[in-house]
Amino acid sequence: MKFASLLVGASHAVPLENTANKITADKLDEVTILKSGDAFTVSGSFETKGGITAACSAEWALSLQVAIDGDRILEAQVDKGNFKYRQLSSFEELLPYGIAHIKIDECSSLLEGPDGTAPACSIVTDSTKEVFTYEVGIEGLTVDDSGKEISLQWNCDTELEIQPTILEVWQEGELTQSIGTTDLSSDMNATIVAACAMQNELPKANDITFSIGGFEQVVEVDENGTAQLNVTGSDLLQYGGKNIHDQPITCSASQIASNGALLKSYDMTSIESVEFRYPTTYARISVDGVKEYQSKSYLAKGSQAKVSCDADGFPKPELDLTANGLDLNNNVLTEKTDFKCVANGIEDVQTVDIFYLEDVQVAHDGKTDEEPLYEGRDVTFSCSARSNPPASFSLVKDGQVFSDHGERDHTIEAVSGIFTCAASLPPVFGINNVESTGATITAEPAPEEGSGRAIIIVSIVIIVVCLIGAVGFFVWKKKQADKGEEVPQDEEDAQDDAEE
C-alpha cells in the first residue's frame, strides 16, 4: 500500500499501525467501472469498537481521508462529536473542475452553513454508537483517470484502515455504417457488401458483427476501428436464400470491461434491404387441419381440404398444385388423395387419407324358429361397420355397456334385453359410440333337469314297444306263408299299417 504514514489533522504527522484492530470498514470492489462524466460514488459502513472516543482516545479525532494514487484530496474529521470537512492542497491539481464530498451518518460536506462552508454537525462518539455509515462522491473523472487507485483511509492515533479500488473509466463511442451493394446473387464472387466502423470509444471494440437475416459473420476491426463484410453468394446461400432476400444489413459491436462486464452495445441497420437472387432449393406442401394417426395423415370424409405450398427462390417460382395428378379444383375429399406441389422441378407430396364411421350393425346367433333360446346358453353378437381406420366395438344392453373389449364378436350368456353395437374410431378422430339399431333378445327360462330326462325315457320306451310289435307281426306272417295259409285281408291291412 502506498500509505506508510499519513498527515492527520492540520499539523500532526504520526506513524500508523493497525494493531488494535479497533476500526473496520466494508471492503470496496477491486475494480470500479465508471462511464466518463459520471460521478464516482461509494457508500458503506465502518465500525469503531467502543465508539469513536475509545477507538481513537480523547486526544485524537477520527479522520476519513480520500486519496487518488496516494495523493490525499479530501478529509472529514469527527473531533469531540463535531463533523469537520476540508479539501486538501492536492485537490485542485488532481480535480481542477471537480466536485467532491464526504458524508458520515447525517453529516455531509454538501450542507452549507451561514458562511458558505459545511456547518458544524453533531455525531455521537461514545460507546452508545459503534457503527457509522459513510458516503464519498467525486465528480469530474475522465478516461485519463482510468487505472488510478482511489482509496479511503480511516485513522486516528494508532489505528489505520485502508480500502482501495482501481478506477476503470470508459468512454462511449459511435458506430457508423456504409453500404457497398444490396444487389446480391447466389453465384456472385467475393464482394464487399458493407463496412462499419467504431469511433471514439474507450476501451476499443475488438470486432463488429454483420448480419443479413439468418446470416451472421464476425469481423475483426482494423487499426482505424473499421470492419468490412466481404462475402460470396455461396456464403450467404448456406443460411437459406429465403432468410437473406429482402432483409436489411445490420452491424453490431460491444464495449467490454477488463473484468468481462458489458459496458455498451451498439447496433445500426441499413435503410435498404438486400435483393438476393437464388434458385429454388425446396418446395413444401401443407394441408391444414389433418389428424395424424400411426404416421398417416387423415381428414374427415367429405371435408374441404385447404392446401398450400411454399417454395423459396428469387425471382419467386410458379407453383403447380395437383390432387391425384389432377388440377386442384375440387378439394372435397372422398378418397385417399396424394397432394403434390411442384416449383421449378422440385416437388413435395403429402398423402391424406379419409376417416369415417358409417352403417353400424349388430347380428347374433340366438333364437331360431326351430329351437328356443334358453337363459344361460352362450349367444354371440357380431358387430360390423364401414369405417376407416378400423373401428372398435362394444356391446350395449338396454343403454348400458355390457361388453367392451373392442373386438367385433362378443359372446355372452343369453339374457333378455335390447342389444346394440356401439362403434368408435381411435380418440384422435373424435368419433365415439355410434350405435346400431337394436336387436331384441328374449331368453326363455331353461327347463328343469328332471322333467327333461323323464320325457326322453318315455319316448324311448314307446319307440321300443312299437319296434317289438312290428317284428312280431312280420315273424307271424312269414310262418303263415310257409304253411300256405292266406293272411286275412284285415290282417294284411294291419300289416301295411304297421309298415307305414
Secondary structure, DSSP 8 states (H G I E B T S, - for coil): ---SEEEETTTEEEE----S--EEE----SEEEEETTS-EEEEEEEEETT-HHHHH-TT--EEEEEEETTEEEEEEEEETTEEEEEE-TTHHHH-TT--EEEEETTEETTS--TTSS----B---STT--EEEEEEEE----GGGTT-EEEEEEE-SS-EEEEEEEEEEEB--EEEEEE---EEETT--SEEEEEEEEES-BS---EEEEEETTEEEEEE--TTSEEEEEE-HHHHHTT-GGGTTT-EEEEEEEEE-TTS-EEEEEEEEEEEE-EEEB----EEEEETT-EEETTEEEEETT-B--EEEEE--BS---EEEEETTEES---B-SS-EEEEEEETTEEEEEEEEEEEEEEEEEEE----SSS--BTTSEEEEEEEEEEES--EEEEEETTEEEEEEESSEEEEE---EEEEEEEE--GGG----EE---EEE--B----HHHHHHHHHHHHHHHHHHHHHHHHHHHHHHHHHHHT----HHHHHHHHHHH-
